[in-house]
Amino acid sequence: MVILKSSNELEYMRKAGAIVKEVLNGLHDIIKPGVATKSIDKYVNDTIISRSATPSFKNYRGFSGSACVSVNEVVVHGIPGENVLKDGDIISVDVGAYKDGFHGDAARTYPVGEISDKASKLIDVTKESFFKGIEKAEVGGRLLDISHAIQAYVEENGFNVIRDYYGHGIGRELHEDPAIPNYGKPNRGTRLRAGMVLAIEPMVVEGSYEVETLDDGWTVVTKDRGLAAHYENTVAITHNGPEILTN
């Protein structure tokens, strides 16, 4: 069941979204060669708590981190730990903040030092595909119009979208209906209505979109070990067009 948010509830979601935005912006100064992923997680955790909020992912279904920290071939759900970033890596950080009863959720992929041209293009295409998608996030449109726009842009640029993991509705719960694939045919899916809030999150890979989960039960990697990038925002559907709550 899709839960529509009132104007008052959207105000609360803007506050949660603003915390997520602050954290993601601050990571530009944290992420560099020689930094352990657990240090990134600590920054995320401490910043969210300092804003009188709670990390949405901490202990969610047993996840140990406050952020999902995914390096290179890791698509999503990377567990922060002792591994140290090196020059040429790319790292996706997915952050959620829970404040006053509502969640905000967003992700970015960052370069670590000097990265390859292909890795840089992957990051840029992933980000731009999100914005191509929300061009279709209009009242009266169809959910898969967003999905199709993301897929079309990604594939035009020589990359692939992940099929096994989706975006989602968000609000009082971190994951709500509807599920939002990053692929699909246009003019299909749920009709978009004002008050819907969606976590739209292209996950894009340089090679095959096939993935597997490592033995820790969380870390999702590309089967061919090609690079992966992730870009996500929490987006409200309004009569004035899409409003990004985390950007």
C-alpha positions in Angstrom: 0.0 0.0 0.0 1.4 3.4 -1.0 1.2 5.9 1.8 0.7 9.5 0.8 2.3 12.2 3.0 0.6 15.3 4.2 2.2 18.7 3.9 3.0 18.6 7.6 4.7 15.1 7.2 6.7 16.4 4.3 8.1 19.1 6.6 9.4 16.4 9.0 10.9 14.5 6.0 12.7 17.7 4.9 14.4 17.8 8.3 15.5 14.2 8.0 16.6 14.8 4.4 18.6 17.9 5.4 20.7 15.8 7.8 21.4 13.2 5.1 22.5 15.9 2.7 24.8 17.4 5.3 26.5 14.1 6.0 26.9 13.3 2.3 28.4 16.7 1.6 30.8 16.3 4.5 32.1 13.1 3.1 34.0 14.9 0.4 36.5 16.0 3.0 36.6 12.6 4.7 37.1 10.2 1.8 40.7 9.9 0.6 43.4 7.3 0.2 44.5 5.7 3.5 41.1 6.1 5.3 39.5 3.0 6.7 35.8 2.4 5.9 35.1 2.2 9.6 36.2 5.8 9.9 33.7 6.9 7.3 31.0 5.0 9.2 32.0 6.7 12.5 31.7 10.1 10.8 28.3 9.2 9.5 27.1 7.9 12.9 28.5 10.8 14.9 27.2 13.5 12.6 23.6 12.1 12.5 23.5 11.7 16.3 24.8 15.2 16.8 21.8 16.4 14.9 19.4 14.7 17.4 18.6 12.0 14.9 19.3 8.2 14.6 21.2 6.4 11.8 18.4 4.5 9.9 20.6 1.6 9.0 22.2 0.9 12.4 21.0 -2.6 13.5 18.4 -2.6 10.6 17.7 -6.3 10.2 21.0 -6.9 11.9 23.2 -4.6 9.8 26.2 -3.6 11.9 27.1 -0.2 10.4 25.5 3.2 10.4 26.1 3.5 6.7 26.5 1.1 3.8 30.0 1.6 2.5 30.6 -0.1 -0.8 34.0 -0.1 -2.6 34.7 -0.8 -6.3 32.8 -4.0 -7.3 30.5 -3.8 -4.2 27.1 -2.6 -5.5 25.2 -2.1 -2.1 25.3 -3.1 1.5 29.0 -3.0 2.1 29.9 -3.4 5.7 32.3 -0.8 7.1 35.4 -2.2 8.7 39.2 -2.3 8.6 39.6 -2.2 4.9 41.6 0.9 3.8 40.8 3.0 0.7 43.5 3.4 -1.9 44.2 5.7 -4.8 42.0 4.9 -7.8 39.1 3.3 -5.8 35.5 4.4 -6.0 33.3 4.2 -3.0 29.5 4.4 -2.6 28.1 5.6 0.7 24.4 5.1 1.4 23.1 7.1 4.4 19.8 7.2 6.2 18.7 9.4 9.1 15.6 9.0 11.2 14.3 12.1 13.0 10.9 13.0 14.5 9.4 9.8 13.2 10.5 10.0 9.6 13.4 8.8 7.5 15.6 10.4 4.8 17.7 8.2 2.6 20.4 9.0 -0.1 23.6 7.7 -1.6 26.6 9.0 -3.5 29.6 7.5 -5.2 32.9 9.3 -4.6 36.3 9.1 -6.3 39.3 8.2 -4.0 42.3 10.2 -5.3 42.9 9.9 -9.0 40.5 7.5 -10.7 40.3 6.2 -14.3 38.3 7.9 -17.0 35.9 5.0 -17.2 35.3 5.1 -13.4 34.7 8.8 -13.6 32.2 8.4 -16.5 30.4 5.6 -14.5 29.9 8.0 -11.5 28.7 10.8 -13.8 26.3 8.6 -15.8 24.9 7.1 -12.6 24.2 10.6 -11.2 22.8 11.9 -14.4 20.5 8.9 -14.8 18.8 9.9 -11.6 18.0 13.3 -12.9 16.8 11.8 -16.2 14.5 9.6 -14.1 12.9 12.4 -12.1 12.1 14.3 -15.2 9.3 11.7 -15.3 8.3 12.1 -11.7 5.2 14.0 -12.3 1.7 13.8 -10.9 -0.3 11.6 -13.3 2.7 9.8 -14.7 3.5 6.1 -14.3 6.2 4.7 -11.9 7.9 2.8 -14.7 8.3 6.0 -16.7 11.0 6.9 -14.1 12.5 3.4 -14.4 12.6 3.5 -18.2 14.3 6.9 -18.3 17.0 5.7 -16.0 17.6 2.5 -18.0 17.6 4.2 -21.3 20.2 6.8 -20.3 22.5 4.3 -18.7 22.4 1.9 -21.6 22.9 4.7 -24.1 26.2 5.4 -22.3 27.4 1.8 -22.4 26.6 0.7 -18.9 24.0 -1.5 -17.3 21.5 -1.1 -14.4 21.2 -3.6 -11.6 18.1 -5.8 -11.9 18.0 -7.4 -8.4 17.8 -4.3 -6.2 15.2 -1.5 -6.3 14.4 1.9 -5.0 11.4 2.2 -2.6 8.9 4.3 -1.0 9.9 5.9 2.3 8.4 7.8 5.2 7.7 6.5 8.7 9.3 3.3 7.6 12.6 3.1 5.8 11.2 0.8 3.1 7.6 1.3 2.0 5.7 0.6 -1.2 6.2 1.0 -4.1 9.3 -0.8 -5.2 11.1 1.2 -7.9 13.1 -0.8 -10.4 15.8 1.0 -12.5 14.6 -0.7 -15.7 11.2 -1.2 -17.3 8.8 -0.3 -20.1 7.2 3.1 -20.0 3.5 3.8 -19.4 3.3 1.0 -16.8 3.2 0.8 -13.0 1.6 2.7 -10.3 0.1 6.1 -11.2 2.1 8.9 -9.5 0.2 11.0 -7.0 1.0 14.1 -5.0 2.2 13.1 -1.5 4.1 10.0 -2.7 7.7 10.0 -1.4 10.2 7.8 -3.3 13.8 6.8 -2.7 15.0 6.7 -6.3 18.4 5.0 -6.6 20.1 4.1 -9.8 22.7 1.3 -9.3 24.9 1.1 -12.3 27.7 -1.2 -13.4 30.4 -1.2 -16.0 29.8 -4.8 -17.1 27.2 -7.4 -16.4 24.3 -6.6 -14.1 24.5 -10.0 -12.5 25.3 -9.9 -8.8 26.0 -12.2 -5.9 26.0 -11.8 -2.1 29.1 -12.6 -0.2 29.2 -15.0 2.8 28.6 -12.2 5.3 25.0 -12.2 4.1 25.1 -8.5 3.2 27.7 -7.5 0.8 26.4 -7.5 -2.8 29.1 -7.6 -5.6 29.1 -7.8 -9.3 29.7 -11.3 -10.5 32.2 -10.2 -13.0 33.8 -7.9 -10.4 33.3 -4.9 -12.6 32.9 -1.5 -10.9 29.5 -0.3 -9.6 28.2 3.2 -8.7 25.1 4.3 -6.8 23.2 7.6 -6.7 20.1 8.1 -4.6 17.8 10.8 -3.3 14.5 11.0 -1.4 12.0 12.6 -3.7 8.5 13.9 -3.0 6.0 14.0 -5.8 4.2 17.3 -5.8 1.8 19.3 -8.0 4.8 21.6 -8.6 7.0 18.8 -9.8 9.5 16.5 -8.0 11.1 17.9 -4.8 14.4 16.4 -3.8 14.5 16.2 0.0 18.1 15.1 0.3 19.9 17.4 -2.2 
